[in-house]
């Protein structure tokens, strides 16, 4: 997936190129236009009019670039070209975000066990007064004069004071003792291997392993291991930490760091990518072997998951294995291999469809029906009430929404292409094109933000028996409504009580009349079912009867010199109005 900065740079290049075309007061020869998914080269346009001041031209260019930058920074522009590359997220990558590096830990866990190299403070007072700072040697001892070596290796921190004090009191009488780990010992620890920023980092001996790794920017997710992190002291492995223990169960071993210790991020082990209906859709690391049972304990699939697909690459061949989970007796016997891709899904080919039912009814909000059921079958299950309006039933479908979005994007692409391919023959024409282009950029910006509804239009209740339901469909049942809405380019968009004698024009008059930029030739009427009717001042306009629950939509007028632009913009306006019930402003 592209980074935010690279996407911003792409937007800036493309929009700057577009603005250059229209802000220039000179003429352009025939330009060699690149496809919109490549950066436009300014070298492709030749300025044949040298009369324009270079200084004023540069100032205009800079003003436009600043304006575009501000739009991008304010997140008011969507990307002109969006290539979303699906990349794996590595399990645990999010942990190292700076939180550990910003917090030192002072003090020790009582369960911490004394290890080689730990520093221990011993204080004596009474008959003998003395202070010692002692290091646990390679034999696991500390050495106190007159007392000799005392074995402390493996003793819990909570028992350290008692264990050492008992030994001292066998030699010194009438002496009080206090023994503790040196918890404020400043140390420098190396982070090596596959960290993002390997190096030498300062901290306290009591700081955690996560603190030092976080200081080093975290583990490189593409090369480093989360399963094997070695802590070395004097070139020997003191401990090996598996961060999955911390990520999954919150457990991590305590380590008392000494000056010169090394945290070694070892190379990444085998890995598997998990997709589908799971709570943890990540790339997981494993060593040697991994079973499907163990992988599922990491991925946390939804309870209704019943199908597993394993995609496996063997040299130049790609093979997909599929299983029904109910048919596998022992999940631990299904072995995962390096670079496998495992998809845990809810089988979409089951013999039922689940439909969400919203609006005016007294039934369940979600109804499950046999595969092949129609809207009429669903309505037989729905409990109507006195307010239910069967003429205002609307069906919304994800696949239709996606096609509507694609259609809007295609209209935007064609509009952008026509903008880029239009040349100006005079200075005045170029200035006019610049103003029109800036207006169109705002229109394109608004259009990209629109989310279509994905509505399947049901003209009347007779359609109920003809439309088969798909899993995930959403049915909205309208309420009886005595209002008529007037929206768009009118003085006062509002709702009126339905009147059987009112025409379209009468409702618009009651809304204050048309605005100056209204398209009075073509008026849209959205019926309560979502169906669209158009009043275009033709002979059939008078046949459009306004019913209760209808919406009269007045679109803006497209007033431009370029007839092709008018066609493209009009098409875009209607697509957005029909697909999303949104009227864009020009």
Secondary structure as UniProt FT lines:
FT   HELIX           4..23
FT   TURN            36..37
FT   HELIX           42..44
FT   HELIX           54..73
FT   TURN            74..75
FT   TURN            91..92
FT   HELIX           93..95
FT   TURN            99..102
FT   TURN            110..111
FT   TURN            116..117
FT   STRAND          119..126
FT   STRAND          130..135
FT   TURN            138..139
FT   STRAND          141..144
FT   TURN            145..147
FT   STRAND          148..151
FT   TURN            153..154
FT   HELIX           157..169
FT   TURN            170..171
FT   STRAND          175..181
FT   TURN            183..184
FT   STRAND          186..193
FT   TURN            196..197
FT   STRAND          199..204
FT   TURN            205..206
FT   HELIX           209..215
FT   TURN            216..217
FT   TURN            221..223
FT   STRAND          224..233
FT   TURN            234..235
FT   STRAND          236..241
FT   HELIX           243..249
FT   TURN            259..260
FT   STRAND          262..267
FT   STRAND          270..276
FT   STRAND          283..286
FT   STRAND          290..291
FT   HELIX           292..299
FT   TURN            303..304
FT   STRAND          307..314
FT   TURN            315..316
FT   STRAND          317..324
FT   HELIX           325..327
FT   HELIX           331..333
FT   STRAND          335..336
FT   TURN            338..339
FT   STRAND          341..345
FT   TURN            348..349
FT   STRAND          352..359
FT   STRAND          366..370
FT   TURN            371..372
FT   HELIX           375..381
FT   TURN            386..387
FT   STRAND          388..396
FT   HELIX           398..420
FT   HELIX           427..449
FT   STRAND          455..456
FT   HELIX           461..465
FT   TURN            471..472
FT   STRAND          474..479
FT   STRAND          483..488
FT   STRAND          494..497
FT   TURN            500..501
FT   HELIX           504..510
FT   TURN            511..512
FT   TURN            516..517
FT   STRAND          518..526
FT   TURN            528..529
FT   STRAND          532..535
FT   TURN            539..540
FT   HELIX           541..543
FT   TURN            548..549
FT   STRAND          551..556
FT   HELIX           563..580
//
